[in-house]
């Protein structure tokens, strides 16, 4: 009997493991189906589910790229099909991005489990987009012929060539360009997609730019302006990563404007007028953001001219050193001192003097002139009052001294 005891123990253990395996059901299998959506309306997510154990509930998780908050919703099950309807007007998804989603399945007994992570591409499907691709750039457009799309592609290539003369961009990742035929169409995308665009917009981490290029006499000029401008934003992000968002706004927009194929003539007019009136804005005011009033155009003009000046004086190596100085966290004002040997305010003085012939001393006096006038008025007022009082007293004294005595007649 003792001889068979080890075999009996092994048999009992194996039998117990087998029964345990039979008792634990395999996790549910989820097979996704194509996601159907109307941009800005609603998205319907469906999937097939196979489960030995009856399902108590299913939840859906959606995540926008680059964001930490996850959207959670309750799904329904009908005939082994999971169905979830997401309202995009109240919880918009990030336009022109790949949305990740997955399911959490809760069985009637046992522990909940998560499905694999699936995804779908969310773009503005209100329009019938055509595409033109050269391997690096993909142009999406819905109005105009192929020659128009080719001109967009050509300007993207020209913008890349110019950008590489400003900074040493080498490893270029693919870029998607979405071209709207009107500002109203693009503004509606802003409203429905939860984005903040004006004439053009770039999502650097997605490698996507969106522009509006209406047909008309200005279309060619706007193409030469907007495409290279937005491309610079994308290339900067590819070059330095998420630190891009920490760069001073004057440098980001200055580089983007400097990358436009032709300088904006309006900028020179705005700048000249501001210099003549003595109303330029210090560049240190543009570290975090631009003003949200009419002076925003002056902010763009100053950033553009100052960046072009830096390139003219210090070249591509200087701009690259400046960008890397900011990447290392040197700060908006001190970054130029580390990279170029001068602080921001000193460089700004040099730029104004050499570009507009402005004298730093005269400029300082001009800026202080209103305060000097106020000071003179404040100090002069008591003096004027005192002098006036002395003059009145003197007149009274003279009048008293000149008064003749009254003579008695006979």
TAGILIN-V368863 format. One record per backbone hydrogen bond with DSSP energy under -1.0 kcal/mol. NH is the residue of the N-H (numbers start at 0). CO is the residue of the C=O. E is the energy in kcal/mol with one decimal. If there is no record, write none. Layout:
BEGIN
[[NH;CO;E] [NH;CO;E]]
END
This chain:
BEGIN
[[7;3;-2.2] [8;4;-2.3] [9;5;-2.2] [10;6;-2.3] [11;7;-2.2] [12;8;-2.4] [13;9;-2.5] [14;10;-2.3] [15;11;-2.2] [16;12;-2.4] [17;13;-2.2] [18;14;-2.3] [19;15;-2.3] [20;16;-2.3] [21;17;-2.1] [22;18;-1.9] [23;19;-1.6] [28;49;-2.7] [30;47;-2.9] [32;45;-2.4] [35;43;-2.0] [37;41;-2.0] [40;37;-3.2] [42;85;-2.5] [43;35;-3.8] [44;83;-3.1] [46;81;-1.7] [47;30;-3.1] [48;79;-2.4] [49;28;-2.5] [55;105;-3.0] [56;105;-1.6] [58;103;-2.1] [59;72;-3.2] [60;101;-2.6] [61;70;-2.7] [62;99;-2.3] [66;63;-1.6] [70;61;-2.9] [72;59;-2.4] [74;57;-2.6] [75;82;-2.6] [77;80;-2.4] [81;46;-3.7] [82;75;-2.5] [83;44;-2.3] [85;42;-3.3] [87;40;-2.1] [90;86;-1.7] [95;121;-1.8] [96;121;-1.3] [98;119;-2.9] [99;62;-1.6] [100;117;-2.5] [101;60;-1.7] [103;58;-2.5] [104;112;-3.1] [105;56;-2.8] [107;53;-2.5] [112;104;-2.2] [114;102;-2.7] [117;100;-3.2] [119;98;-1.7] [121;96;-3.0] [124;122;-1.4] [128;126;-1.3] [129;140;-3.5] [131;138;-1.9] [133;136;-2.1] [137;174;-2.3] [138;131;-3.2] [139;176;-3.5] [140;129;-1.9] [148;144;-1.5] [149;145;-2.5] [150;146;-1.8] [151;147;-1.7] [152;148;-2.2] [153;149;-2.8] [154;150;-2.1] [155;151;-1.8] [156;152;-2.0] [157;153;-2.5] [158;154;-2.4] [159;155;-2.1] [160;156;-2.3] [161;157;-2.3] [162;158;-2.5] [163;159;-2.1] [164;161;-1.0] [166;162;-2.5] [168;166;-2.3] [171;169;-1.2] [174;135;-2.6] [175;206;-2.7] [176;137;-3.2] [177;208;-2.7] [178;139;-2.9] [179;210;-3.2] [185;181;-1.7] [186;182;-2.7] [187;183;-2.0] [188;184;-1.3] [189;185;-1.9] [190;186;-2.2] [191;187;-2.5] [192;188;-2.7] [194;189;-1.6] [200;209;-2.4] [202;207;-3.1] [205;202;-1.4] [206;202;-1.3] [207;202;-1.5] [208;175;-2.5] [209;200;-3.1] [210;177;-2.4] [211;198;-1.2] [212;179;-2.8] [218;215;-1.5] [221;217;-2.6] [222;218;-2.2] [223;219;-2.1] [224;220;-1.1] [225;221;-3.3] [226;222;-1.4] [228;224;-1.6] [229;225;-2.7] [230;226;-2.0] [231;227;-1.7] [232;228;-1.0] [233;229;-1.6] [234;230;-2.6] [235;231;-2.5] [236;232;-1.8] [237;233;-2.3] [238;234;-1.9] [239;235;-2.2] [240;236;-2.6] [243;240;-2.1] [244;241;-1.5] [245;242;-2.0] [246;243;-1.4] [248;286;-1.4] [249;285;-1.6] [251;247;-2.1] [252;248;-2.6] [253;249;-1.6] [254;250;-2.7] [255;251;-1.9] [256;252;-2.6] [257;253;-2.5] [258;254;-1.2] [259;256;-1.3] [260;223;-1.7] [268;264;-1.5] [269;265;-2.6] [270;266;-2.7] [271;267;-2.8] [272;268;-2.1] [273;269;-2.1] [274;270;-2.6] [275;271;-2.3] [276;272;-2.0] [278;273;-3.0] [284;281;-2.0] [285;282;-2.2] [295;292;-1.9] [296;293;-1.1] [298;294;-2.0] [299;295;-2.1] [300;296;-2.4] [301;297;-2.8] [302;298;-2.3] [303;299;-2.5] [304;300;-2.5] [305;301;-2.8] [306;302;-2.1] [307;303;-2.2] [308;304;-2.0] [309;305;-2.3] [310;306;-2.2] [311;307;-2.2] [312;308;-2.3] [313;309;-3.2] [314;310;-1.6] [317;313;-1.4] [318;314;-1.9] [319;315;-2.5] [320;316;-2.4] [321;317;-2.2] [322;318;-2.5] [323;319;-2.5] [324;320;-1.9] [325;321;-1.9] [326;322;-2.1] [327;323;-1.6] [328;325;-1.7] [329;324;-1.6] [334;330;-2.0] [337;333;-1.6] [338;334;-2.1] [339;335;-3.5] [343;332;-1.6] [346;342;-2.2] [347;343;-2.3] [348;344;-2.0] [349;345;-2.2] [350;346;-2.6] [351;347;-2.4] [352;348;-2.4] [353;349;-2.8] [354;350;-2.3] [355;351;-2.3] [356;352;-1.3] [357;351;-1.5] [362;358;-2.8] [363;359;-2.3] [364;360;-2.6] [365;361;-2.9] [366;362;-2.3] [367;363;-1.7] [368;364;-1.4] [371;367;-2.3] [372;368;-2.5] [373;369;-2.0] [374;370;-2.4] [375;371;-2.6] [376;372;-2.3] [377;373;-2.5] [378;374;-2.6] [379;375;-2.6] [380;376;-1.9] [383;379;-2.8] [384;380;-2.2] [385;381;-2.4] [386;382;-2.7] [387;383;-2.3] [388;384;-2.2] [389;385;-2.4] [390;386;-2.2] [391;387;-2.0] [392;388;-2.2] [393;389;-2.2] [394;390;-2.0] [395;391;-2.0] [396;392;-2.1] [397;393;-2.4] [398;394;-2.2] [399;395;-1.9] [400;396;-2.1] [401;397;-1.7]]
END
